[in-house]
Amino acid sequence: MRPIKQIHGDKAPHWVGDGFFVKTLINYVDDQPDFNYSHTDPFLLFDYGEPTTFAPNPDYQTQPHGIGKHPHKGFETVTLAYSGEISHADSIGGRGDILEGDVQWMTAGRGILHEEFHSESFGQRGGVFSMVQMWVNLPSAHKLTDPKYQFIKRGEMPIIELMDNRDDDSQGTVAKDTVAQNTDKQTVIGQVAIIAGDWHGVTGSAVTFTPVNMWDIALHTAGTTILEVPSTHNTLLLVQEGQVLVNGTSINAGNLIQFAAPTKLSVDSQPVPLSDAATDTIELTYSTDNAEHSPAKLLLLSGEPIGEPVAGHGPFVMNTQDELRQTFRDYQTGNFGH
């Protein structure tokens, strides 16, 4: 079992533009001895948008809530909508409305401009808005890759049923054929949507540059299940909604769990498919005894560390200060993205 190292959640929320009320739970520029980029690599930044109620916006056509056009370079932005809707548009023609459960995966690469606002439909009706956004680093070999945009609808993601491992000796692991059989011996306690990475041979929808797992988990029935993550990955788990026991520790919504450091790859080791990698376990226990009897929603992030130096400022993340200065010059002189 991968031990819990720390629990992070005591961050003051702040506004990004006027549409996203977030707590920044990961920030690569922080240099705390026990929680810095070396512990989250390849994840640079993680904003948790706690549920926030917006009134209908009568001025949507001229003043939509959100953030206007801004640049990025050297990494990828990933946004998952939990409630509410987000409209995205970028300088390479990527655009669309991200609905509840959908994901946008934007590769900034050598440079891109984009904007994000509440969708017209959500802006006009209002309601509860909640999302997460993260920055995933690109290795030096792909820092200048062409920008691209992946719009991943919820219906396009593989959905795996999570079984109560108390029912039998399965330890909660769910192979593809086990899911298909859905035997009467096992109780389904939730589901996991595979956004990226691998779950016992089931591959997520997103195309990534380095080995990354991103699993959107929902638990709705009392029970215990086991997750398996590669032992060489940095691993983090957000409790987005509800309350859950993680390795026996009670965790509330808005908290990010940092697990113990991964096993280091040897210098001469060869890449191993995620499905064949050595794994650690994480135990999730959900109880329906909570006062609101609300489902628990979690987001698991794991990634093989890139292990390269990082030089970043604002919306740009490169490997050296010289590259960073050149990026700012390119942006200021109109050569950005070329």
N, C-alpha and C positions, 0 to 999 in steps of 0.2 A: 504494500500500500504506500502510495506517495504521501509523505507527511505534509501537513499544512505548516508553512513557515510563518506567514503573517496574514492579517486580514486588514484590508484598506477600505476606508469608507468615510473617514472623518474629514472630508474635503468640503470647503464652502462652495456652494453652487454659484454659477455666474452665467450671464447671458452671452451667447454667440449671436451677433446681430440682435434682432428682436424676435426671433422665432424659436431659438433653441436654448433651453434652460438646463445647464449641464453641470455635472461634477467631473472634473478631470482626474481620473483615477490612475492613469499612467501618463507620464510626461518624460520623454527621453532626456530633456535638459536637466531634470532633477538629478542630484548627485548624492543622494543619501547612501550611506555605506551598505545598508541592508536592502535597499530597493532603488535600483538605478537601471539603466538600459541593459546592463549585462544580465539582469534577472528577467527581463521581458523580451529581449531580442528574439524574433524580428519585429515585435510590436513596439512602435515608437510612441504612440499616443492612444489613449482610450477615454472618450467622453461618454458618460452615462447620462442620458436625458431622462431624468425622473418624470413620472406622469405629471403633466401640467395642464390645467384647463384654460382654454382660450375661448373668449366670447366670439361670436360671429364678427367678421371684419367687413364693415360696410364700405371701406375704402380699398378693398383688395385690388381693384384694377390699377390703382395708382400707388398704393403703399402696401404691398403684400408683406406678411411677416416672414423673415428669413435673413439671408445674407447675400449681398450682391456679388458681382463678378470679382473673382480673386484668383491668384495663380497658385500652382503647386509644381514641384519638380523633385524627382529622385525617389519617389515612393508610391504607394497605392493608398487610396482612401476607400474604406468599406463602411457602408451605412445600412443598418437594419431598422426597419420601422416596426415598432410594437403596436402602436395605436396612432391614429392620424395618418396623414399622407404628405409626401414630400415631392415637389416638382424639381427636376434636375435638368440643367442645360449646360453644355460645354462647347469649347472652341473647335472640336473636331466633329461636331454634329450629333453627339450623343445627347439624348433627351428622353424624358419619360416621367411618369408619376409612379412613385414607389408607394404601394398600398400596404396595408397591414400584413406583415410576414414576409414582404418582399425585401430584396437586397440589391443595392447597387455596388458594383466593384469597379472602381475607376483607377486605371493605371496612369499616373501622371507622367512617369518616364522622363523624357527629355524636356517636358514642359507642357502644361495645359492651363487654360482658364475655365472656370466653371462658376455656376451660381446655384443656390439652393433656397427654395421658398416653400412655405406651405402650399399645397395644391389649391387650385381655384375652388374645387368642390369643398375641401376641408375648411379653407379660409372663409367661405361664405356661410357655412353652417356652424363652425366652431366645434368644440368638444375637447376630449382628453387627447393630449399629444405626448408620445413617449418614443424615444429612439436611442440607439447607440451608434457612435461613429468611432472608427479606429484608423490609425495609419499603420500600414504594414511596410517595412523597409524593403528596398530592392538591393540585391548584391551589386557590387561595383560593375560586374560584367553586364548588368542590365539597367544601370542607372539611366542610360540614354536611349532606352528602348522607345519605340513609337508609342505614343499615348493610345489607350483604347478604353472601351466602356463595356462592361458586362452587366446587363440588366437581368437579374435572376428572379423570376416569379416564384411565389411559394409553391405553386403546383408543379414546378420543374425540379424541385428538390426531392431527392430520395427521402422517404419518411420511414423510420424504423420504429417498431413498437418496443417499448421497454417492459421487461418482465420482472415480476417480483421474485427475487432470487431466494426468498424464504420458502417458495413452493417446492423447490427441488434442489438438486446439487449443481445447477447450471452456473452458479456464481454470478448470475445476472448478465453473463455475456450472451450476445444475441447474434448468432451466425445467420447468414442470409436464408438458409433453408429452414432454420428454426422459426424465423419470422413468417415465412410462407406457410408453415404448418399451423402456427398459432394453436398449439395443442391445448386441450381442456385442462391439462395439468398446470398450466401457467396463467397467472393473473396479469393482465396488462395494466400497468400503473401509470403509463405515460407514453410520450413519443419523443423522438429526436429527429430533427430535420438536418440533413448533412449538407451544409452550405459549401464546405470545402474539406478536402482531405479524404480520409478512408475510415470506414467503420466495418471491420471484419470483411473486407473485400468489396464493400459498397462504396463507390466513389462519389464525392460531392460534385456539385454543378460547376463551381468556380474553377477556372484555370489559374494556377499560382506559379510563381517563379522559384520558390523554395518550398520544402515540405511544411505544410501548415494544415492544422485541423481547426475547423470552426463549426461547432455543433450547437444548434438552437434546441433547447430541451424544455419540455413541459411535463410536469408531474401532476396528475389529477386524482389518483387513487392511492390510499395508504399502502405503503410497502417500501421495499429496499431494492435498489438495483446497483449494478457495478459498471463503471466506465473503465475502459482500458486505453491508456495513452502511451505513446512511445517513450521509453525511459530516457531517450536522448533529447527530448523536447523541453524547453521552458513551458510551463503549464500554469494557466490562470483560469479562474472560474468566477463569473459574475452571477450573483443572485439578483435578477432583474425585478422579480415580483414574488411576494409570498415569503415563506420561511421554510427552511430545509435543514436537515442534519447532513453535514459533509464530514465524512470520516468521524462521525460521532459528535461533531461540534455544531451547535445551532448557529445558523447564519441568517440574517434578515436581509430584506431587499435593500439595494443600494450599496452592498459590500462586494468587494473584489478579493478573492482568495489568491494569495501567492503560495504556490507549492514549493517544496524543497528543490534545490538545484538538481538539474538532470545529470545523468551519466554522460561524461565527456566522450566524444568520438575520438578514436586514436587518429594520429596524423595520416597513417597509411590506410585507414578504413575506406571501404567502397560504399557508395550509396546503397541503402537497403530499402526496398518497397515498404511502405507503412504497414501493409498487411503482414509482412514477415519480420518486423522489428520487435525487439524485446520490449515488453510493456510493463507499466506500473498500473495499479488499480486505484480508483477513487470510488468510495461508497457514498451513495445518496439515499437518504431515508426521508420519506415524506409522510406526514401525519395529517389526518383530516380533523384533528382536535383543535386546530387553530380557530380563533374566534370568528374569522370571516369565511372560513372554509373555501378560501380562494386557491386556485391552482398555483403551483410554484413554477416560475419560469427562470431558466438559467441559460447562460451562454458560456460554453467551454472554448477556450483558445489554447492551442498548443502549437509550437513551432520549433523547428531545428534552428539553433542560433546561427546567424550568418558569421558572426565573429570578426567583423571588420570595423575599422574606426569610423566614427560618425562626426560630421561637421555640419551643423544645421543652425538656421535662424529663421524664425517666422515660418513661411510656407515652403521653405526649401531645405532639403536634407541631402547632403553630398558626403564624400569620404574625406576630403581635405579642405582646409581653409582657402587654398587657391581656387579650388573648384567652386566653392561657395561665393567667393568674391566675383569670379567670372559670371556666375549665374545672375548675381545682382546687376552686373554691368550689362549683360544681355537683356535683362528685363527692362532696364532703364533706357536702353538704346533701341528697343523695338526688335531685337533679334531673339527674343525668348521663344523657345520651342523649335528652333532651327538647328 
